[in-house]
Amino acid sequence: MIETLRPDRIGHGILAARDPDLMETLRATEIVLEICPTSNLLTKALESEEAVRETFRAFTDNGVLFTIATDGPETMRTHLRDELDLLRRIGALDEDELEQARVRGHEASFVVRREPARV
């Protein structure tokens, strides 16, 4: 399906961490996953902070690109800084990995950056 649709980004995608072949495909095609840690915990998509840590370590160790996001901050009562604090606190990502995910989030954004008009 990935080869047919050729997406640039996939929302969530956490189950890929359990499939080495899928992680290889994601790495090779440079598809970026949007991961929402708090949402995954609250919805029980990931059953514990340990599962969150293992998921992020699997992606990092296998070269899978990802960003950190919130999934409806008004519903989940979280903000990006909370997500980053969670990942830092549970040892899912180190400071360099968090920074890489932040930069990648801007690069993978659907927002088109335009040069300011010259006067």
N, C-alpha and C positions, 0 to 999 in steps of 0.2 A: 504494500500500500504506500509506503514512504517513497519508493521509487516512482510510483505512478503520480502521486500528488505533489511531490517535491516541496514540502513546506519549509519555510525558513525557521519557524518557531512552532513549538507544541506546548500548550498549556498543561501543566502538571507533568504527566509522563513518568511518575515515580515508579511504576511497575517495571519499567525498563531496567532498573537497577538489579532485577532478579534474572535478567536474560543477557548473558554475555554476547550472543550474536547480535541482538538488537542494540546493545551499547556500542558494538563495533560499527554497525550501520550508522547510528547517530553520530559517532565520532567521525567516520569517513565522509559523511555528507554535511558535517558541520551544522546540523540542526540544533538550535538552542531550545532547551527546556525551561519553562517558567515554573519554578518550584515555590510553593506557598507553605512553609513549614507549619505555622499555627493552624491553618485550615486543614492540613493533613492530619494533625493531631486531634483537632476538635471533631472532625468527621470520621475519625478512626480509620482513615485510609492508611495511616501509619500508627501502629498501636502504642508506641512509646517514644520517648526522647532517644533511646538507644536505637530504635528503628530509623529515626530521622538521621541520626549520626551515621549509621551504616549505609543508608541510601546516599547521602552526600559523599561519603568516603568511596563508595562504589563508583559514582560518577567521576569524582576527581581522579581516582586511581586508573580509570579507564579512558580518560581524556574526553568525557562527554561534556559538552558546553551547557551551561545553565545560568540562569539569573535567579535572583531572590525577589519574590513579589509578595504582595498581600492579596487575599482573595476576598474582596469586599470588606475593607477595614471597618465600615460601620456595622456590619453583621458580625464579623469575627473579633471586633474590638482590638485590633492590632494595627500597627503602623510599621513601616519599613524598618525604623530604628529598633522596634521590638523584635522583629524577625532576625535582624543582625545580632542583637544581644543574645537571643536564644541560641543561635548557631555558635556564637562565641562561647557562651556559658557551657554548652554541652560538648564542646570540643569537636563539633562537626567540621568546622573550617577554621583555618588560622587567618591572621590579618591579611596576608598577601592574597589568599584565596577569596576572602570577602571582597577585597579591592578589585580583584579580577572579575568577580561576578557583578560588582557595581558598574564597572566600565563596560562590560559586555551588555548589561541591561540598557545602557544608553546606545550602544552600537546596534543592538537588535530591536530598538524601538521602531514603531511604525511612523513616528514623527519625522518628517522630512526637514532637515536643517537647511536653511537657505542663508546664503551670504547676505550681509546687509547691503542695501542699495548704496552705491557710491554717488556722492553729490558733486 
